[in-house]
């Protein structure tokens, strides 16, 4: 799987939750999209959502990494949503099964992991050992499925990332770590992006498959991408459509979709700064239009 990821460009999907809420009118309690797996209309909407990105991959002749809708499907959020451990394990399995229906030679399936706490701020702090125990519950379920890897999105501090990498290694799955950053390019914990990547690598013997940045606009972190060895480990970007801060987005009542062409231009600039960038997609406010434009901007030819 890791070798395949090094071959050419891969896209991901975009802002799943914002697309489902603002474009399709779904109510997602606690921003949890996995609840849609519990009824046929929700499952049909998820299939249509994923197919729109698979169509882009086919048309652009690139690979695609599809994340399961399980960003909130960990024990704490599951309990808030009324899922006991057995039901939570089953919904994680069904999330992979849904993507298996859509699998083609271009598709890799990623079991999506979210933070134990909030995705914008450090409100639940664990040691690396605690994080490994906590996230192993979900990761071990993914290891029993056909998932090719796991991706941890919107992580806000290093210890949780380290624990996830260790748990994935123990389960035999490649792990992708994606940090979110504030408008100054630093993690919500205050640590610099480069230091965070270097620390996770040091504490896991470079066990992560690669690193990403997500849920931030390119203008928030482009200036911190100065030449350094850690840049070689940053291979993916899933940016927001909006240049607003996390605090502003949290308070927004309308979706800021930005401009797909402008976002694509920002990705083109990022590709000049990141020597190994080959995984591109979107986060809050983006949809298939943004990802298609981004793919066109970074794909040679």
C-alpha positions as CSV (number, residue, x, y, z in Angstrom):
1,X,0.0,0.0,0.0
2,X,2.7,2.5,0.9
3,X,4.5,1.8,-2.4
4,X,1.3,2.5,-4.3
5,X,0.9,5.8,-2.5
6,X,4.2,6.9,-3.9
7,X,3.1,6.4,-7.5
8,X,1.5,9.5,-8.9
9,X,-1.2,11.8,-7.6
10,X,-4.0,10.7,-5.3
11,X,-7.1,12.8,-4.5
12,X,-9.3,12.4,-1.4
13,X,-12.8,13.5,-0.9
14,X,-13.7,17.0,0.3
15,X,-15.6,18.5,3.2
16,X,-17.9,15.5,3.9
17,X,-19.8,17.0,6.8
18,X,-20.2,20.5,5.4
19,X,-21.4,19.0,2.1
20,X,-24.0,16.8,3.7
21,X,-25.3,19.6,6.0
22,X,-25.3,22.6,3.7
23,X,-25.8,21.1,0.3
24,X,-28.0,18.1,1.1
25,X,-29.8,19.3,4.2
26,X,-28.9,16.5,6.6
27,X,-28.7,17.0,10.3
28,X,-25.5,15.6,11.8
29,X,-25.5,15.5,15.6
30,X,-22.1,16.5,16.9
31,X,-21.0,16.8,13.2
32,X,-21.1,12.9,13.0
33,X,-21.7,11.6,9.5
34,X,-21.5,8.0,10.5
35,X,-25.1,8.2,11.8
36,X,-26.3,8.3,8.1
37,X,-25.2,4.6,7.8
38,X,-28.2,3.7,9.9
39,X,-30.8,4.3,7.3
40,X,-31.2,3.6,3.5
41,X,-31.5,7.3,2.5
42,X,-28.4,8.2,4.4
43,X,-26.5,5.3,2.8
44,X,-27.6,6.3,-0.6
45,X,-26.5,9.9,0.0
46,X,-23.1,8.6,1.1
47,X,-22.7,6.5,-2.0
48,X,-23.6,9.4,-4.2
49,X,-21.1,11.6,-2.3
50,X,-18.2,9.2,-2.8
51,X,-19.0,8.4,-6.4
52,X,-18.7,12.1,-7.3
53,X,-15.0,11.9,-6.2
54,X,-14.4,8.5,-7.8
55,X,-15.7,10.0,-11.1
56,X,-13.0,12.7,-10.8
57,X,-10.3,10.1,-10.2
58,X,-11.4,8.2,-13.3
59,X,-11.6,11.3,-15.5
60,X,-8.2,12.6,-14.3
61,X,-6.6,9.2,-14.2
62,X,-5.3,9.5,-10.7
63,X,-5.7,7.3,-7.5
64,X,-8.2,8.1,-4.8
65,X,-8.1,7.6,-1.0
66,X,-11.6,7.4,0.4
67,X,-12.0,8.0,4.1
68,X,-14.8,6.3,5.9
69,X,-17.4,8.6,7.5
70,X,-16.1,7.7,11.0
71,X,-14.4,10.8,12.2
72,X,-16.7,10.9,15.2
73,X,-17.0,7.1,15.6
74,X,-14.7,6.7,18.7
75,X,-15.8,5.7,22.2
76,X,-16.4,9.2,23.7
77,X,-18.3,10.6,20.8
78,X,-20.1,7.3,20.2
79,X,-21.4,7.4,23.8
80,X,-22.7,10.9,23.3
81,X,-24.6,9.7,20.2
82,X,-26.1,6.7,22.0
83,X,-23.8,4.0,20.6
84,X,-22.6,1.3,22.9
85,X,-19.2,-0.4,22.2
86,X,-20.8,-3.2,20.1
87,X,-22.9,-0.8,18.0
88,X,-19.9,1.5,17.5
89,X,-17.7,-1.4,16.3
90,X,-20.4,-2.5,13.9
91,X,-20.9,1.0,12.4
92,X,-17.2,1.2,11.8
93,X,-17.3,-2.1,10.0
94,X,-20.3,-1.0,7.9
95,X,-18.5,2.2,7.0
96,X,-15.7,0.1,5.4
97,X,-18.2,-2.2,3.8
98,X,-20.0,0.7,2.1
99,X,-16.7,1.8,0.5
100,X,-15.9,-1.8,-0.5
101,X,-19.1,-1.6,-2.7
102,X,-17.5,1.2,-4.6
103,X,-13.9,-0.1,-4.7
104,X,-12.0,-0.1,-8.0
105,X,-8.3,-0.4,-8.9
106,X,-7.9,3.3,-8.3
107,X,-9.5,3.2,-4.8
108,X,-7.7,2.9,-1.4
109,X,-10.0,2.7,1.7
110,X,-8.9,4.6,4.7
111,X,-10.4,4.1,8.1
112,X,-10.9,7.7,9.3
113,X,-10.1,8.5,12.9
114,X,-10.9,11.8,14.6
115,X,-9.6,13.4,17.8
116,X,-11.0,12.2,21.1
117,X,-12.0,15.8,21.9
118,X,-12.6,18.9,19.8
119,X,-11.0,19.2,16.3
120,X,-10.2,22.9,16.7
121,X,-8.7,23.2,20.2
122,X,-6.9,21.1,22.8
123,X,-9.7,20.3,25.2
124,X,-9.0,16.6,26.0
125,X,-5.3,15.9,26.7
126,X,-3.9,12.3,26.8
127,X,-0.4,11.0,27.1
128,X,0.8,9.0,24.2
129,X,0.2,5.8,26.1
130,X,-3.4,6.8,27.0
131,X,-4.0,7.8,23.3
132,X,-2.7,4.4,22.1
133,X,-5.1,2.6,24.4
134,X,-8.0,4.8,23.6
135,X,-7.7,4.8,19.8
136,X,-6.8,1.1,19.5
137,X,-10.4,0.3,20.0
138,X,-11.4,1.8,16.7
139,X,-8.2,0.9,14.9
140,X,-8.4,-2.8,15.8
141,X,-11.9,-2.9,14.2
142,X,-10.5,-1.4,11.0
143,X,-7.7,-4.0,11.0
144,X,-10.4,-6.7,10.8
145,X,-11.8,-5.2,7.7
146,X,-10.6,-4.6,4.1
147,X,-9.3,-1.1,5.0
148,X,-5.9,-0.3,3.5
149,X,-4.8,2.2,6.0
150,X,-6.1,4.6,8.7
151,X,-6.0,8.4,8.6
152,X,-6.2,10.5,11.7
153,X,-7.6,13.9,10.8
154,X,-7.7,17.3,12.6
155,X,-5.3,16.4,15.4
156,X,-4.4,19.3,17.6
157,X,-1.4,18.0,19.7
158,X,1.4,15.6,19.4
159,X,0.8,13.0,22.1
160,X,-2.5,11.9,20.5
161,X,-0.8,11.5,17.2
162,X,2.0,9.4,18.6
163,X,-0.5,7.1,20.3
164,X,-2.5,6.6,17.1
165,X,0.7,5.7,15.1
166,X,1.7,3.2,17.8
167,X,-1.8,1.7,17.9
168,X,-1.9,1.4,14.1
169,X,1.5,-0.2,14.0
170,X,0.4,-2.7,16.7
171,X,-2.7,-3.5,14.5
172,X,-0.6,-3.9,11.4
173,X,-2.1,-0.9,9.5
174,X,-0.3,2.0,7.9
175,X,-1.2,5.3,9.6
176,X,-1.5,8.8,8.2
177,X,-1.3,11.7,10.7
178,X,-3.0,14.9,9.7
179,X,-2.6,18.0,11.9
180,X,-4.8,21.1,11.8
181,X,-3.2,24.5,12.3
182,X,-4.3,28.0,13.3
183,X,-3.8,31.1,11.1
184,X,-0.2,31.4,12.3
185,X,0.7,27.9,11.0
186,X,1.0,26.4,14.4
187,X,-1.0,23.6,15.9
188,X,-3.7,24.6,18.4
189,X,-1.3,23.3,21.1
190,X,1.1,26.1,20.1
191,X,3.7,23.8,18.7
192,X,5.1,24.4,15.2
193,X,4.1,22.0,12.5
194,X,7.7,21.0,11.8
195,X,8.4,20.3,15.4
196,X,5.2,18.2,15.7
197,X,6.1,16.1,12.7
198,X,9.7,15.6,14.0
199,X,8.5,14.7,17.4
200,X,6.0,12.0,16.2
201,X,8.7,10.5,14.0
202,X,11.2,10.5,16.8
203,X,8.7,8.8,19.2
204,X,7.5,6.2,16.8
205,X,10.7,5.5,14.8
206,X,9.1,7.1,11.7
207,X,6.3,4.6,11.8
208,X,3.7,6.9,10.2
209,X,3.2,6.4,6.5
210,X,3.2,10.2,6.0
211,X,1.8,13.4,7.4
212,X,-0.9,15.8,6.2
213,X,-2.4,19.1,7.1
214,X,-6.2,19.5,7.0
215,X,-8.9,21.9,8.1
216,X,-6.9,25.0,7.4
217,X,-6.6,27.3,4.4
218,X,-3.3,27.2,2.6
219,X,-2.6,30.9,3.5
220,X,-2.5,29.8,7.2
221,X,0.5,27.5,6.8
222,X,2.3,28.3,3.5
223,X,4.8,30.6,5.2
224,X,6.0,27.9,7.6
225,X,7.0,25.5,4.7
226,X,10.6,26.6,4.6
227,X,13.1,24.0,3.3
228,X,13.8,21.4,6.0
229,X,14.0,17.6,6.2
230,X,10.6,17.4,7.8
231,X,8.9,18.7,4.7
232,X,9.7,15.4,3.0
233,X,7.3,13.7,5.4
234,X,4.4,16.1,4.6
235,X,2.8,14.5,1.6
236,X,-0.9,15.5,1.9
237,X,-3.1,18.6,2.1
238,X,-6.8,18.7,2.7
239,X,-7.4,22.5,2.9
240,X,-10.5,24.5,3.8
241,X,-12.3,26.5,1.2
242,X,-12.4,29.5,3.5
243,X,-9.5,31.5,4.8
244,X,-11.4,32.2,8.1
245,X,-10.0,31.1,11.4
246,X,-11.3,28.1,13.3
247,X,-13.1,30.5,15.7
248,X,-14.8,32.3,12.9
249,X,-15.8,29.1,11.2
250,X,-17.2,27.8,14.5
251,X,-19.5,30.8,14.7
252,X,-20.5,30.9,11.0
253,X,-24.1,30.2,10.2
254,X,-23.6,30.1,6.4
255,X,-21.1,28.0,4.4
256,X,-18.1,29.9,3.1
257,X,-17.3,28.0,-0.2
258,X,-14.4,30.2,-1.2
259,X,-13.5,30.0,-4.9
260,X,-12.4,26.6,-6.4
261,X,-10.0,28.3,-8.9
262,X,-8.3,30.4,-6.2
263,X,-7.9,27.3,-4.0
264,X,-6.4,25.4,-6.9
265,X,-3.9,28.2,-7.4
266,X,-2.9,28.0,-3.7
267,X,-2.4,24.2,-4.1
268,X,-0.2,24.8,-7.1
269,X,1.9,27.1,-5.0
270,X,2.1,24.5,-2.2
271,X,3.2,21.9,-4.7
272,X,6.3,24.1,-5.4
273,X,7.1,24.1,-1.6
274,X,6.4,20.5,-0.8
275,X,8.7,18.1,-2.7
276,X,6.7,15.0,-1.9
277,X,3.1,16.3,-2.1
278,X,1.0,13.7,-3.9
279,X,-2.2,13.5,-1.8
280,X,-4.6,16.4,-2.3
281,X,-8.2,16.9,-1.3
282,X,-10.5,19.2,0.7
283,X,-11.9,19.9,4.1
284,X,-14.6,22.3,5.4
285,X,-16.5,24.1,2.7
286,X,-15.0,22.1,-0.2
287,X,-16.9,19.7,-2.5
288,X,-16.2,17.8,-5.7
289,X,-15.7,21.1,-7.7
290,X,-12.8,22.2,-5.5
291,X,-11.1,18.8,-5.5
292,X,-11.4,18.6,-9.3
293,X,-9.9,22.0,-9.7
294,X,-7.1,21.2,-7.2
295,X,-6.3,17.9,-9.0
296,X,-6.1,19.7,-12.4
297,X,-3.7,22.2,-10.8
298,X,-1.2,19.8,-9.4
299,X,-1.3,17.0,-11.9
300,X,1.4,17.2,-14.6
301,X,0.3,17.4,-18.2
